[in-house]
Amino acid sequence: MASYYLEIFLSAVWFLAIWAWRTKIHKRVSYKNLPVIGMLPTLLLSVENIHDICTEVLRKSPRGTFLFRGPWFSNMEILCTVDPADVHYIMSSNFQNFPKGPRFREIFDVFGRGIFNSDSDSWRFQRKAARALLGHRGFFERLARVNREKIEAGLIPVFETMIREKNRVFDLQDVFQRLTFDTTCALVTGYDPGCLSAEMPDVPYAKAMDDAEEAVFMRHVLPETVWKFKRWAQIGSERKLRDAQRVLDEVIGGYVVRKRDDLMKKGNLSSEESSDDDDLLSLYISRGLCEGEDEDEFFRDTVLNLMIAGRDTMSSALTWLVWLISTHPEVERKILEELELVICGSGEGNDGGKKLRVFMVEETSKLVYMHGAICEALRLYPPVPFQSKMPTESDIVPSGHYVNPKMKVMFFLYAMGRMESIWGKDCLEFKPERWITERGTIKHEPSYKFLAFNAGPRTCLGKEVAFSQIKSVVATIIFNYRVSVVEGHRVAPNCSVILYMKDGLKVRVAKRLG
């Protein structure tokens, strides 16, 4: 009988949601707390444009904070905030009271027991291991080599193919996803899947990860009862998630088995000795850096988490950055001037564009203006547009709001970058100069204001890796090619836990001469 009433109630909620969607009153969206159903219909109405609508709501809210309430049965109370004081309190000064929590792990269950989902001792173990391996003496040498090889043998040939096929339109976002998938695979597992080539082969992993991330996003939007019902019934996004999980397990599990076999043949399966050429998975396996009894599951989850950090966030950042540069000629001109200085400093001189120039990772530390452009792109279009936490004990955050263990707290990074109260009246402008001091050095902003690389004890370990790779790739593209966005192409964020462009980035490229 209880399930019968639940079905009636869910049907009523979905009827109201569908009605709201069909009315298409997007311009009149406001988060009103309606009897019984709370704010859910309005949330579902705005889901296609959720990033900008949440930005507007938070902009109008006192201290950039408001309380979202779902239907009465849903246990869906979420404190939404962009207040830097709240961020600093939750991410740093009272970090221990705001773990990701069991509900977070349930929502992101596809990511397993990896570092993104872990808390307490498990998180500390994994972070310590990751820090040691990323700081390994040969890692940055391997990074530089892999990055250069993939640019020379993958990215440039693809661009040259597109140029030969005159007026060829292609999706640059897809190219970046392939590029970062190949480089991350090579760095993490030691294997290059060769997804970035002129043939543009199908990449089952890419589709599976995109489906998984969209399903996880919907778990944030829907009441827990609804998405769990969908999971039980295997319908909609939950069915896609199940299928995606199988593909991810097959692909990454295959890498783990293959790597273990390769190490066994070399006699390095349990050796503390490692060469500068070792990939991260080899180091994890050979050093026995495993938590729990199921080693294969732990290594699978670890690889998946590293792949998300390398492939998904990097390709998102590259896509938005190149789009912003290509649509801001003055920024593009200043980047080219900076690249000319790097070349002159190396003693090469300018050959008038006759020879393709690949910028190496070790050269990129000199690119101050480029660094500012990257930070500015990450401010406006953070690869991870929101984060969530759950308090273990009741608390009052600096904005004055009460939170308890049944509530979630969500930071909206996309909205934070668009707040006048944080970034000034020009917050919507793309201005790399924002990140450069009067002395011409890089200006550092507090992490609780600029959250692209997280903050506090969970600050991203791969920050320098990301900057190095992005600078190398973008410098090579901008110096050698002109990228033009196809006229009329619509650029808008998608609905996912990773901020991609909904319709990709359709471009044409031409060689830059002189």
Secondary structure by P-SEA (a helix, b strand, c coil): caaaaaaaaaaaaaaaaaaaaaacccccccccccccccaaaaaaaaccaaaaaaaaaaaaccccbbbbbccccccbbbbccccaaaaaaaaccccccccccaaaaaaaccccccccccccaaaaaaaaaaaaaaaccaaaaaaaaaaaaaaaacaaaaaaaaaaaccccccaaaaaaaaaaaaaaaaacccccccccccccccaaaaaaaaaaaaaaaaaaccaaaaaaaaaaccaaaaaaaaaaaaaaaaaaaaaaaaaaaaaaacccccccccccccaaaaaaaacccccccaaaaaaaaaaaaaaaccaaaaaaaaaaaaaaaacaaaaaaaaaaaaaaaaaaccccccccbbbbbccccccccaaaaaaaaaaaaacccccbbbbbbcccccccccccccccbbbbbbaaaaaacccccccccccccccccccccccccccccccccccccccccccaaaaaaaaaaaaaaaaaacbbbbccccbbbbbcccccccccccccbbbbbbcc
